[in-house]
Amino acid sequence: MSGGRAAGVLIGIIAAIAICAALSLAETLLVPIAFAFFIMAIVWPLQKALQARLPKMVAVLLTLIITLAVVGSILSTIVWGLGHVGQWIFNNVARFQAIYVEAADWLESHGFVMAGLFTEHFDVRWMLRAVQEVSTRLNSLVAFLIFTFIYVLLGLLELDALRSQVARLERRDTSAFLLAAGADVAARLQKYMLVRTLMSAATGLVVWAFTLAAGLELATAWGAIAFAMNYIPFIGPFVATMLPTTFALAQSGWELALVVFVCLNVIQFLSGSYLEPRIAGKALSVSPFMVLFAIFFWSFLWGLPGAFIGVPILIAALTVCAHSASAKWVADLLSGREAPEAAVY
């Protein structure tokens, strides 16, 4: 590798690290903006329909109220479910402690000598505090939502003006690119959330029915948690599977826990890996590897909000690449689809 090329690669790596550091440091500023753009893309059809019948300001306010009600209901569902789980932990601390001591004894009898050390320092109240911490963080989202919806309000009011200014750009190719890419991004994000909502509702209903039939306590809470957590790919279903499994272990032992673990994994697999891709179709074709990377990358930078917004950011970026002649290969490469075979003459 020549010296100039090596220097260019090094500069690129340094620039990427600097950008990631800036994104992380500016989390408080950028996360509400990212969510605001995402929400505007989702609710624009609703505002457009209302605006055709009502004054613009009234349409925007109604759109915000409806959106806030939907977001608030989902967050309330998580808080309600985790609240019931926390109460159940508080009432059954002795069960978890006994299970842990039994497991530690079994491990020690099979040569795992460190198990005794963990037993001395283990306290089931850690689990209760973890559940309470999650609930507290969810309740603290009020300030975040206020800033986000202020951005949404201002953005929706200016959206028509922005589109008209873009349409009047002197460079017609740039204007056409921005309008087409923006419309396509909004359409794909709307489809993403529609599919995600349908599959989340179906998953929550099936999890509720299964846990109820299996005799697991808090069946309604498990269904509610599965519904709400399914909005976060990979991480949400994992949490929604491991929590009921742990409680099945405390309630009835290893047999029920194993049944719950296997069945919930089957439910999550059919929902996320089989049905959802077929419902979404080619419009949301993204490499599963890149989906997982986006979730962990953005959660590393922005925490739980990043885990949610990571996939929409990836979809938006690949959609923009698909509309660019010079970057279309990036969208094709990361689509997760096989390249069409060359025609044989």
N, C-alpha and C positions, 0 to 999 in steps of 0.2 A: 504494500500500500504506500503510495507517495506521501510525502510530508504534507502537502496541501490538502489531500483528501483526508488524511488522519486528523489534521487540525479541524477540518469541517465537521467530521464525526464527533470529535471531542466538544466542539462548540455546540453542536446539536444536543448532545447529552446534557451539557451544562444548562442549556436553555430549557430543556424538558424538566430538569430538576427544579430550576428556578420558577417555572410556570406552576408546577405542582405545589411548591412551597407557597407561592402567592395565592393559589386557590385555597389552600388550607388556612393560611393566615387571614384571608378575607372571607372566611366562612359566614360570619355574621351578616356581612353585606350581600354576598352573592347568592346564598341559599334562598332567601325570600324572592330575589329577582328570578332565579331559575324556576322556582315553583310558580311564580306569577306568569311567566311566559307559558309554562305548561298548562296552567289553568285557563289562560286566555285561549290557547289553541283548542282546549276541550269544550269550553262553554260558548265559543263564538257562534255556532249555529243556533243556540238558544237565544242569545242576544239578538241575532239577526231576525229570528222569527218574531220576537217581542217588539223589536224596533219597527217592524212593518205595520204594527197596529197601535203602538204607543209612542209618546215622545221619547227621544233618545235617552235623556237622563233617567226617566222612569224605567225604561227597559234595562239600562245598566244596573240600577239599584235592585230591580227584581232578580236579575241574573245573579248578582252578588248574594242576595238573600238566599236564593235557592241553592247556590253552590256552597255557601257557608253552612246551610242546614244539612246538606249531604255529607260534607267533610266532618262536621260536628257529630253527626250520627255514627259515622264509622269510628271516629276516635272514642266516642262514648261507649260503643260496643266493646272495644278493646279494654277500656278502663273497667267496664262492668264485669266482663269475663275474668280479668285478672284480679279484680276485687274479690269475686267469689272464690277464686283459686287461693288467694292469700288467706282468706278466712278459713278455708278448709285446711290449709297447712297449719294455721294457728291452733285449730282444734284437734289436729292429729300429729303433733310434733313427735309424740312418743313412738308412733308407728315408724316414722322415717329413721329415728334414732335406733330402734331395735333392728330394722333391716340393715342399717349400716354396720352395726356391731356384729350381726350375723355374717355379713359379707366379709368383714375384716377377719373374723375368726376362721372362716373358710380359707381365705387367702393365706393366713399365717400357717394353717395346717398343711398347705401345699407349698410352703417354702417362701412365700412373699413376706419377708420379715419386716418390711417397712410399713405394713398395714397397721401394726399396733401404734406406730408413731402418728399416723393420720387419725386413728381413732381417738387418741388423746386430745387432739385439737379440733376435731370435727364438731360442728354445731349446726343442727338443722335450721336454726334461726337464720343462718346465712341465706338459705333459700327463700325464707319469708321476706328478709330485707331486700333480696334481689327483685322479687315480685313487686314489693312496695316501691322500690326505686324506679322500676319501669313505669308504674302507675303515676308516680310523682312527675317523671319526665313528660309523660303524655299530658298531664294536667298543666305543665309549664309551657305547653305549646301555644297557649293563648296569645302571648306577646308575639311569637313568631307568626301566628295567623293574622294578627292585626296588621303587622308590617306587610305581609304578603298580599292581603286583600286591599290595602291602600295602593300598592303597585298595580294590582289587577284593576281597581277602579280607574286609576289614571290611564292605564294602558288601553282599556276598553273605550274610554272616552276619546282617545287619540288615534285609535286604530284606523278609522276611515281616513283621517287626514294623512296618516303615514302611508297608507296604500296609494292615495292620490299623488303624494309627493314622489313615491317610488315610480309610479306610472309615468310621471313627467320628466324623469331623468333624461339627460341628453343622450347618453349611451343606451340605445334601445336594447342591445343585447344584455347589458347588465340589468336593466329594468325587467325584461322578460324573465331572466334567470331568477331574480329575487322573488318576483310574483309567483312564478310556477313552483319554485322550491318551497316557498313559504306556504302556499296552498297545499302542496303535497305533504309537507311535514305535519300541518294541522290535521289533514285527513287521516294520516297514518296514526297519529297520536290519539285521535278520536276512536279509531278502530281498535287500537291497543287497549284503551280504557274500557270500551264496550265489551270486548272479549274477556278482559281481565275481570270485569264486574260480573259477567254471566258465569264464568268459571268459578269465581270466588263464592257466589251465591249457591251454585250447585255443590261445590265442595263442602261448604258449611252445612248444607242440608243433609248431605250424605254422611258426614262425620257425626252430626247430631243423631241421625237415625241409627248408625252403627253403634255408637257409644251407649245409646239408650237400650238397644237390643242386647248389647253385651253386658248390661247391668252395671256399667261404670257410672259412678257418681258424677254430678255436675255435667251431665250430657249437654244441656242447653249452653252452658258456658264453653264447653269444648267446641260446639258448633259455631258459636259466635266468634271465638278466637280463631278458628280455622278460616272462617269467612273473611275477617279483617286482615289476618296475617298473610293471606294468599295474595294480597296486593304487592307484597315484597317477594319477588321470585327467589327460589332456592332457600334463602334464609327464613322467610316466613313459614313455608311448609315444614321446614326442619323443626322449628320451634313448636309449631302446631302438632307435630308428631311426637316429639320427645316429652313434652309436658304431660299429655294423657298417659303415655307409656309409664312414666315415673309414678304417676298417681295410681295407675292400675297395679303396679308393683306394691305400693303401700296398702292398697285396698284389699287385694285378694292373692297376691303372690306372683311367682314367676310365670305360671301358666297363662293367666289373664294378660299379664304384661306382654308376653311374647305374641299372643293373639292380637292384641291391640297394636303392637309395633308393626307386625307384618301387614295387617289389614289397612292400617292408616297409610303405610308406605305404598301399598297397591293403589289406594284411592288417590293419593297425591301423584303417583306416577301416571295413572290413567288421565288425570285432570291436566297436569302440567306438560307431560311429554307425549301424550297421544291425542287427546281431544282438542286441546287449545291450539296446537300448531295446525291442525286440520281446519278448525273454524277460522283462524286468522288468515290462512292461505298465504300466498306469495307476498302479499303486501307488507307483511311483518317478518319476512324471512331474514333471520339473523343467526349467525353461527352460535350454537350453545356455548362454545368456549368463550366467545366474546361477551355473551350475556353474563356469564359467571364472572369474567374479568371485570366487566363494567360495574357489577354489584359490589364486588370487594374493593375495587379501586376507589369508587366514589364513597363507599362507606368508610374507607380508610381516611379519605380527605374530609368528609362532612358528617360522619357518624350515621345514625339511623335515617335522617332525611336523605343522605346520599345513597343509601341502599335502595330507597324507593325511586329516586329520580334518576339513578344511574342508567337504567334501561331506556327510559324516554330520551335521555341525552344521546345515547348510542343510536337509537332509531333516527333521531333528528339529524345527527352528524352523517350517518350513512345515506339518508335521503338527500341531503344537500350534495354529497359526493356523487350520487346517482344522476343528478342533474348537471353535473360539471363534466365536460368532455375530457378534461385532463385528469380528473379524479374518479371517473366512473369505475376504473379497475379496482379501486379500494372497496366500493360497495359490492362489486361482484365477488371479490376475493373473500369478503367477510359475510357473505349472504348465507353461507351454510348449504347452498345448493350446488349440485353437480353441474359442471359446464356442459352445454349441449354438444353432442357429438358432431364432428364436422361432416358435412354432406359428402357422400361418395358419388362420384360421377362415373 
